[in-house]
């Protein structure tokens, strides 16, 4: 998964750092979409979205089943303003990457995320940004 800086206008970056919920779309093994609400963080310098979840959650299983070509889309909306971040996803339980995801989540939402025993992070290398009214 390649990572690169994602350049965004200041207003768009502010929209992505406010404590909102988004939807994450992954593909089930049969190719049908699975859409679920998530909290996430966006790291523009690394071009990376992070979503903490359980290893057994459908979204994590879908990403893992997709291998290195797993494509996903994350969309945050507020009225007629929205942004979609598309990219390639992977699932990791690496302690340093989990700690970074938890740190960023806590900073954004001002509360630590749930920490089930099977906590993992879905990392999305952003390849395309689509938006309206931002």
N, C-alpha and C positions, 0 to 999 in steps of 0.2 A: 504494500500500500504506500504510494508516494504521498508526501505531504508538502504543501507549499502555502506560503502566505496568501490569505484571501483579503484583497483590498476592498473595503467598503466605506461609503460615506459615513460621517460621524452620526447622522440621524439613524442610519440603519444599524450601526454598531450599538447605539443606545437602545434601539428596539429589541435587539438580541440579548441585551443584558438585563432588561427589566424582568421581574419575576413572573413570567407567564408560563402557561402550559402550551405544549405543541402536540402535533400528531406525528407519529413515526409510522411510516409504511414500509413493511418488509414483505418478502414473497415467501409463501409457504412452499414446501417441496413440490406441490402439484401446480405451482405457478400462479395461484390466486393470491390477491393482495390481503394482507393483514394490517389493519390500521388500529393503533392504540394511542391513547393520550400518554404523554411523558413529560417529565421535567428534564432539562438538559443544560449543558453549558457549551459555549462556543469560544474557541481559542483561535482568533484570526491569525495570529503570528504563526501558528502551526497548521492552519487550515483544517482544524479538527473539531468535531462535535463529540461530546461525551454524554452517554446515557447510562446511569447505573441501574442495574436490574438483577433479578435472580437468574442463575444459570438455567433453571428449568422453565423460565418464562418463554412463551411462544415466540416473542420477538428475538430473544437470544438464540433460541433453537433454530429459527429461520435463518438468521445470519450465519450461524455455525454451519448449517447444512449447505449454504450457498458457497462456502469456501472463499478463496481469494477474489472471486468475481461477484460476491454478494453485493447487489445494488440496493440502496435504500433512499428514501426521501423523508425529510423532516420539514414540517410546515408549521409556522407560528402565524396566527392571524389575530387581528384586533379590528373589528368592523371591516372597512374596506381597505385596510392596510394589511399586507401579508408578505411573508418571505418564505421561500422554499429552498432548502439546502439539500442538494442531491450528491450522492457519492458512493464510495465503496466502503463497506463496513467489515469489521472483524470483532470478535469477542475475546477479551483477555481477563485473566484473574491475577496477572502480575501485580505483586504488592505495591510497587512504586507507581504504577499506572492507576491502580485503584485509589491509592492515597491522593494522587493528583486530581482524580475525578471527584472524590469526596470533598477535597479542599475547595475546588471551584464551585461545586454545587452549594456548599455551605455559604460561601461568599455571595453567590447570586440570590439564593432563596432565604438566607439568614436563619437556616435551620439545617442540621445534618440530615442526609438522606437515610431512609431505612437501611439497616445493615443485617440482612438475613445471613445465615451461615454460608450460603452459596452465592454471595455477592460477586458480580462480574461487572465489567464496563464494556458497553458497545462503543467502539470508536469508529467515527465516520470521517474518512478523508474527503473533504468537500471538493467536488469537481465542477459543480455548476451551481450558480445562484440565480434564482428567479424572484422577482418582487414586484409589488404594485403599491404606489402611493407612499413610498419611503424615501 
